[in-house]
Amino acid sequence: MCGIVGIVGREAVADQVIEALRRLEYRGYDSAGIATLEHGRLERRRAEGKLANLRAKLERAPLSGSIGIGHTRWATHGRPNETNAHPHATARLAVVHNGIIENFRELKRELEADGVRFETETDTEVVAQLVSRNMDRGLGPVDAVAEALPRLRGAFALGFLFAGEPDLLIGARHGAPLAIGFGAGETYLGSDALALAPFTDAITYLEEGDWAILTREGAQIRDIHGAPVERPRQKIATQAYRVDKGNHRHFMAKEIHEQPEVVGRTLAHYVDLAAGRVVLPEPLPFDFARLSRLSITACGTAYYAGLVARYWFEQIARLPVEIDVASEARYREAPLERDGLTLVISQSGETADTLASMRYAKSQGQHTLSVVNVPTSTIARESSVVMPTLAGPEIGVASTKAFSCQLTVLLCLAIAAGRARGTIDAAEERRLVDALITVPGLMAEALTREGEIEILAREVSKARDVLYLGRGTSYPMALEGALKLKEISYIHAEGYAAGELKHGPIALIDESVPVIVIAPHDAVFEKTVSNMQEVAARGGRIVLIGDSKGAAEHGLDTLATVTMPDLDATVAPIVYAVPIQLVAYHTAVFMGKDVDQPRNLAKSVTVE
């Protein structure tokens, strides 16, 4: 969740850029920088730490250019120092970047073979060097960017400033938000409307795959294929505000769409992307290798994240897991080994039952590790170790981005546990990390299925009962899908392990019951297909959420098939969170429900 700002102005823009970056401080950052054109030449000022350090540099060495870009960075590739701070530059251009370039290693090898020398540890410099090489080969700035963008994989937003081009900025969006603001003889680029609110009340949000050519007179927007497109311009409130829905109808929709960005940010906190290695806070007060059992406790959606994690810890780290809903665990008085580990999961960090369960574990001599979205919360303060999820503020009551970030942290933990216990080697760790690196981009691709999911939701909205089925890690996802639908649409829904269907739930199936099957093409896919056949034989209406291989092989008539991108089955739960959230969201919207504040529910449950 880094911050991007760009201004094509009429007078010096440095102060405006700094003000816009200040409004993005809530996203978190560890360095900041600005670049402007000074008489056609690129000039940069960068500083480690807070914006005050950058301001101090600008006071000592002011910038007077009327066009510029700025950035607040949360370190992904490379240490949080001035060298790795954005903007990154070559002699021809400067660039700012949010997100992760998945294929930066292969692009870097290609560029190095071409004689390019790199100065930083970041993936962003690859973008600068790639576009710069295109310009060295004779392309102008617009064509150089157009040729480079299709070569980048991942979820990202970019802003470009070019030497000798005092009336040109280029912005590009793929999986991370970017907006354009319009003023009188000035045009603005920003990560969200919040950054641009002091300057303009006219905003256009780039859509997935869009890129834009900004001048003082406005912006030309092109789609992912390079074709000119029109995007709606809308009015925003210019008064100061803290949280904004952007171009979404509800906070829940915005938070679903933020997932590629916030999962990428969370990944960057726990993974050395260049080395292909998980990095945890050191030193840990416990040793994974010495644990005989892991206890997990949580409530609601966080509990389902824990259920997914049980599969990961047991399969990757061969570490037995016991998991309980916190409202039961706090009173069960389960025997816990001294110096063992209890893992607690909570979005707010204030969940009363989870906090009580953690305190019980501590009373039994256990170490406690918390996965929370609020690092100043009570659970975080009382834990032995805190693993923040970095999802940012989540306003919608039904958890979306906090859940996917919880899953991301938990998989990182399972990989670290596997390494410590010797159940995976360095090659397997790199394979798993490489799979994790693809997740933000895959989530962005999953979001492109929203149109077909919205059509499907109209059918789901007619149902009185809905069943969700899954096997393996898809079983907890079926539970989460059913919970989401219940929470915000008030349709009765239940999630089941697909193999349990014949042990009772199959009696519920008839032609009025949609059965949503979560089935990536994994080791248990064929078993899941056999359960789908049982549903079809009884007239059930099947909705398959699976990949292209599974969609081609199942051979059954379905009410709908949502075809997800092909992926490593280990990371499927994180990516498949997107369609199950969208099904619930669009069903509730079609039914006219209050999706952000569903009845009887609260965001933080601080009582029993």
Summary of the structure (lengths in Angstrom):
residues: 608
radius of gyration: 24.5
end to end distance: 34.0
largest distance: 76.4
contacts: 2295
relative contact order: 0.09
helix: 40%
strand: 23%
